[in-house]
């Protein structure tokens, strides 16, 4: 595993830890949770997702989709055991 991939995994783990410390699902990043709350119509999540859009367009939705992919990959890997 390359250094870049390793660092990305560490950042994702930290993000998931922050979400868990805030009372969220430990398998979700903060952005994943924000997108889910946004789709439920939570106004505060909409505001925060718009803030993250300044850094990456449609960040929360893209993060949620990447989270889905991570879960699918983990399930596929566990099926191979």
C-alpha positions in Angstrom: 0.0 0.0 0.0 1.4 3.4 -1.0 1.8 6.3 1.4 -1.0 8.3 -0.2 -3.5 5.5 0.2 -2.4 5.0 3.8 -2.8 8.7 4.6 -6.2 8.7 3.0 -7.3 5.7 5.2 -6.0 7.4 8.3 -7.9 10.6 7.4 -11.1 8.6 6.8 -10.7 6.8 10.1 -10.2 10.2 11.9 -13.3 11.5 10.2 -15.3 8.5 11.3 -14.0 8.9 14.8 -15.2 12.5 14.9 -18.6 11.4 13.7 -18.8 8.7 16.4 -17.7 11.2 19.1 -20.6 13.5 17.9 -23.0 10.6 18.5 -23.2 9.3 14.9 -22.6 6.0 13.3 -18.9 5.0 13.6 -18.9 3.6 10.1 -19.9 7.0 8.6 -17.8 10.1 8.0 -19.2 13.5 9.1 -20.0 14.3 5.4 -21.8 11.0 4.9 -24.0 11.7 7.9 -24.6 15.3 6.7 -25.8 14.1 3.4 -28.1 11.6 5.0 -29.5 14.3 7.3 -29.9 16.6 4.3 -32.0 14.1 2.4 -34.2 13.8 5.5 -34.8 17.6 5.2 -32.7 18.7 8.2 -32.0 22.4 7.5 -28.8 22.5 9.5 -27.3 19.7 7.4 -28.2 21.6 4.2 -26.3 24.6 5.5 -23.2 22.6 6.4 -23.3 20.7 3.1 -23.3 24.1 1.3 -20.3 25.1 3.3 -18.4 22.0 2.2 -19.4 22.7 -1.4 -16.9 25.6 -1.2 -14.1 22.9 -1.1 -15.6 20.3 -3.4 -18.7 20.7 -5.5 -21.5 18.4 -4.1 -19.0 17.1 -1.5 -21.5 15.5 1.0 -23.3 13.5 -1.7 -20.0 12.4 -3.2 -18.7 11.4 0.2 -21.9 9.4 0.9 -21.4 7.6 -2.5 -17.8 6.9 -1.6 -19.0 5.5 1.8 -21.4 3.2 0.0 -18.5 2.0 -2.2 -16.3 1.4 0.9 -19.0 -0.7 2.5 -19.6 -2.7 -0.7 -15.8 -3.3 -1.0 -15.6 -4.4 2.7 -18.5 -6.8 2.2 -17.0 -8.3 -0.9 -13.6 -8.7 0.9 -15.3 -10.5 3.8 -17.1 -12.8 1.4 -13.7 -14.0 0.1 -12.6 -15.1 3.5 
